[in-house]
Amino acid sequence: MTFGGFSQEGRGAPMSEINMVPLIDVMLVLLIVFMITAPLLTHSIQITLPTAESQSTNEKPDTITLAIDHDGRTYWNDQALDDAELGARLAEAALADPQPDLHLRADRDTRYQRLAEIMAQARQAGIRNLGFITNPQ
């Protein structure tokens, strides 16, 4: 088998056939590689996983809305109360199971010091879930 060289002896046109031998060699190598690696990919280890059973609870905790007006007066679910009563109600709510969510709603003109005092009382009582209610604008 001769390939077209630099000399033009007796031939006028270059060889225009595709040499298939290197392509066949590459395909055979790939076939062998895949034949070796395919059984390794399907090998699995049998293990017994632990099972757990749980029931979802559909109980949602109560929501307590604590409102503060611009004068600093507090309202527990729209009922007015003083500071001593607020501390007692927060302690009672902290002992409930599940613990209720405390939503804090304050007037725009409420002093931040008053909000900080109420948040500190809630934390000291043991309230874990505290959220703020705002009006989007």
C-alpha positions in Angstrom: 0.0 0.0 0.0 1.5 3.2 -1.0 0.6 6.7 -0.1 1.0 9.8 -2.2 4.4 11.2 -1.7 6.3 14.2 -3.0 7.1 12.7 -6.4 4.7 12.9 -9.2 5.8 9.7 -11.0 2.9 8.3 -13.0 0.2 9.7 -10.8 -1.5 12.9 -11.4 -3.8 13.3 -8.4 -3.2 12.9 -4.6 -4.8 10.0 -2.7 -8.3 11.0 -1.6 -9.3 8.0 0.5 -9.8 8.2 4.3 -7.5 6.0 6.2 -9.8 3.9 8.4 -7.2 1.9 10.3 -6.5 4.5 13.1 -10.3 5.0 13.6 -10.8 1.3 14.0 -8.0 1.1 16.5 -9.4 3.9 18.6 -12.9 2.3 18.5 -11.5 -1.1 19.6 -9.6 0.6 22.5 -12.8 2.4 23.6 -14.8 -0.8 23.3 -12.4 -2.7 25.6 -12.3 0.2 28.1 -16.1 0.3 28.3 -16.3 -3.5 28.6 -14.0 -3.4 31.6 -15.6 -0.5 33.4 -19.3 -1.3 32.8 -19.4 -4.2 35.3 -17.7 -2.0 37.9 -20.4 0.7 37.7 -23.3 -1.8 38.4 -21.7 -3.3 41.5 -23.6 -2.3 44.6 -23.4 -3.0 48.3 -26.5 -4.2 50.1 -27.0 -2.4 53.4 -30.0 -2.2 55.7 -30.9 1.4 56.5 -32.7 2.2 59.8 -36.3 3.1 59.5 -38.1 5.8 61.5 -41.7 6.4 61.9 -43.1 9.8 62.7 -46.4 11.4 62.6 -46.7 15.0 61.4 -48.4 17.3 63.8 -51.0 19.6 62.3 -51.1 21.7 65.4 -50.1 25.2 64.8 -49.2 27.3 67.8 -51.4 30.0 68.9 -50.6 33.6 67.9 -50.6 36.4 70.4 -50.7 39.9 69.0 -49.1 42.4 71.3 -49.9 46.0 70.1 -48.3 49.2 71.3 -49.8 52.5 70.6 -48.0 55.9 70.3 -48.4 56.6 74.0 -46.8 53.3 75.0 -49.9 51.5 76.1 -50.0 47.7 75.4 -52.8 45.6 74.1 -52.8 41.8 74.4 -55.0 40.5 71.5 -56.8 43.9 71.5 -57.3 43.9 75.3 -55.6 46.7 77.2 -53.2 45.7 80.0 -50.6 47.3 82.2 -46.9 46.3 82.6 -47.3 44.0 85.6 -50.0 42.1 83.9 -47.9 41.9 80.7 -45.1 40.2 82.5 -47.4 37.6 84.0 -49.1 36.9 80.7 -45.7 36.5 78.9 -44.5 34.1 81.6 -47.7 32.1 81.2 -47.4 32.0 77.4 -43.8 30.8 77.7 -44.9 27.8 79.7 -47.5 26.7 77.2 -46.8 23.7 74.9 -46.5 24.4 72.0 -45.3 27.9 72.8 -47.3 30.5 71.0 -45.9 33.0 68.5 -45.7 36.5 69.7 -46.4 39.1 67.1 -45.4 42.6 68.0 -47.2 45.5 66.3 -46.2 49.0 67.1 -47.4 52.5 66.1 -45.1 54.5 63.9 -44.7 57.1 66.7 -43.9 54.6 69.4 -40.5 55.2 71.1 -37.9 52.5 70.5 -37.1 52.3 74.2 -40.6 51.0 74.8 -40.2 48.4 72.2 -36.9 47.3 73.6 -38.4 47.0 77.1 -41.2 44.8 75.8 -38.8 42.6 73.8 -36.6 42.2 76.9 -39.6 41.2 79.0 -40.5 38.6 76.4 -37.0 37.2 76.3 -36.8 37.1 80.1 -40.1 35.3 80.3 -38.8 32.6 77.8 -40.6 33.5 74.6 -38.7 32.1 71.7 -40.8 33.1 68.7 -41.1 36.8 68.3 -42.2 38.5 65.1 -42.9 42.0 63.9 -46.0 43.1 62.1 -45.5 46.0 59.7 -47.6 47.7 57.0 -46.0 47.6 53.6 -46.0 50.9 51.7 
